[in-house]
Amino acid sequence: MHYFKHSVALALFAALSLGSLSAQAYEQDKTYKITILHTNDHHGHFWRNDYGEYGLAAQKTLVDGIRKEVAAEGGSVLLLSGGDINTGVPESDLQDAEPDFRGMNLIGYDAMAVGNHEFDNPLSVLRQQEKWAKFPFLSANIYQKSTGERLFKPWALFKRGGLKIAVIGLTTDDTAKIGNPEYFTDIEFRKPAEEAKLVIQELQQNEKPDVILATTHMGHYDNGNYGSNAPGDVEMARSLPAGSLAMIVGGHSQDPVCMAAENKKQVDYVPGTPCAPDRQNGIWIVQAHEWGKYVGRADFEFRNGEMKLVHYQLIPVNLKKKVTYDNGQSERVLYTPQIAENPQMMSLLTPFQNKGKAQLQVKIGSVNGHLEGDRSKVRFVQTNMGHLLLAAQMARSNADFAVMSGGGIRDSIEAGDITYKDVMKVQPFGNVLTYVDMSGKEVVDYLTAVAPDEVGFRRLSAVCQRQFRGQRR
């Protein structure tokens, strides 16, 4: 693997001190092999997309192959999710993500962080999902206000090949701000970094694990520049005792965390190429983009209380690129060799896919051009999809102008017929349109508040799609 120069190539083989050795159960001078596999921000993608990319059936084939390979070398595997299993694909949303959790069971996930989109539904739905899942939902920083007790397990303990491994779960404290307030009347999101310190100390004192990992849903922001978001993995790693975690398996920002230089991610990571994870304060930080597009693989060696990262990669799950030929024709071709879909998984998921599809293929309209809803566009620039949605809101409410979060637009629509499924993919959250009467001065005050300076002004374009009656901005 070729990484950016200076520290990373050497750092991959640097040792992480995991605390006192006196109380540990591992054998001295023995090398243990442990492979951490990870995904995040699944968002309902249990089935392959229209181009045959990702999906849990191919993911199972990939993970099964890695398990077999690692076992043959005397190692063990731990499979973690950075959360946000919910919301994004109508076939999943209509069934409360039951196919997704049952599919994750079949793959053999060991634990997941609770993501903010787990709260797109009432807590009763989340509790049902916990019953479907055969793995724990982890979050140390979510509390019930009325009792002061945690709503989820703060950590889970695993025995792998003679090692005792603790996995901590943490959730962005932005959740209460960006979710439905009706669902948070008795829920408190405490600062993840502060809870992490407490939990690590408690684990070291009481459980004495050989290795401590964290699976988080907090986001990765270059050099800790988190802007208007809550602090993420980088900031937390810097705030903890050096090397107190072996690795943070992240999510939320939906990036492939592949570093181009110190404190700077690659902007356009190419699937199948080398990926250098971030390292802050002796703690590795990884994230596998979104939707099951990749399975992250971190191969560690543990010896005498030290964890050494030997190899890391993001493995594409049937990702494809569009190739246009000289004759003008185009096709999508695989970046890496095809991964077959596991028959057992297909048998499990096909009834769910057919059930959802039957409800979603109703035609409701058509469009003669592409409506842009890609995440990389709607969060940073104005788009025709944003203007269309706002025009519809203005027409429905007879408003003079409209504002919405660009992050609420979740997909594009291609030219041709539009189905109920297409609309649900664009706006999957079931939000309610709100109308407010404002004076001209109040409008100015509002715009001033959300754009206080140059950075804030740019941020306004990033997070809002805006349209005024008779004028576009």
Phi, psi and omega in degrees: 000142179248119181247171179296152188290174184079246199276333195291317182301319177285325184294334178302335181252010179284149181273144174253119177284129184247026172098192186299139181265348192298329186255009186276156185260352183290162179276135177295144176063019174253138178263123178255138178253126179226128179249125177259120174256146184207150171222174177196162175050055181295318174049048170079009185272059179288336184252152176299156178276185185294342179262003180082021181266151177045212186097149185289336180293316176290323179299321179296316178302315180297311183295319178301319179295320179293317178303315181296317179297313182294318180298322179296335179263009177081016182258180180230159184237141171233128184246119186236151174240138176276012171092188188059059174286331187273157163075118173149327180239121186303321180301327176280314184300320182293343182243021176054034177062021177301315179298327182293312181292322178291325176293321177296325174302314184294325177290327178100039176297143181264328181192160175219150169282148174280120180266166180297327181283352169296341180260017172288345178244163175300159181301331179298323177292318179298321177294325176294320178297323175299325178290322177295321186284141176259022179222156185281146170268122188246132169196117182276345189247013176254122185236153169274123184300316188291334182247340185075010180263152176291146179276339183225165175298135179283333181206169173224149180248138181227142171257122180226110175058032180094357177257146175258115186243128176256138177237121179263143174249141180216148185231140179304135177279005169286347188305315181295332181280324187258357180258188180281114184299337179297335183270357187242019184298331181236025182236137180236132177254107181275167183296121184300318183298321180293319178293323180300317179300315180296316184291318178300315179298317180296318178297314182297325182281320190256320185260333178050056177290156175285328183222139173239125175243163172231136168249122191232158170231078188227338180098149175246121182236124184310126176056024178076015180274084188269355175059231182276358178280165170290153178305146184247208186295320182298312181297320180294315181302320180291335183273346183271162171303139185305130177069014182289339170243141175285323183201147169250117174267109191257181177192190172092310180280348174056055178238149162281110183280089179233112191277133175272330179201176180301126178066022180216117178286156168296137182283314182235077180295133180262122181306137178090353178268164180303147181228120177262115179291163177282155175219121182230123174057039179077014183238123176286143178232126182230157174199139189250047176061253188193163165065011186076022177296330179225157160247121176280142180228120178239114180263117180249155165240132179247128179210125176052044175085005181241137177256128181238123177279115184269324185202143176220142175204156167257121184260115180293142178254084178059035177288146184230156175240151179274125180244127178251130184265172183299331180278004179091347178283153181221159175206165177258128183238150183290142172287322183225167184305147181300137173255122182291153177274133182291125183299321180297319178292320178299321178296322179291316191272335185303316178299322178295317180296316181294321179297314179292319183298323182298331182272350194245351187270017178285126179284132179238357180172191178207163179215145184261010178205172180287131174257116189278116178228018182294140182306321182290347180255308190293339179271358185227335181221162174289144180225162178294329176296316179299316180295323178296314180298318181290324176298321178295319179295319179295319179295320182291324186255355184057040181274159177276330174207166183220148178224137174213163177284127174300332178291346178279352176266119191245358180196164175264168172232129180274162179301142179125202181292146177247128179254169175303323178298317180303315182294319180293329177290327179288316183230081187273358194271346181067034180289162181254134177287129181243135180247133180228132173276129181224146172279167177302319179296320180294325176296314178299317179298320179297310180297325178294321182292322184272350178226068187285339182207188184298317179296317179297324179296315177297324180295326178301316178295329183287324188254351185235140164256127187234142173213135177249146181300123179082000183205139177251143179227000000 
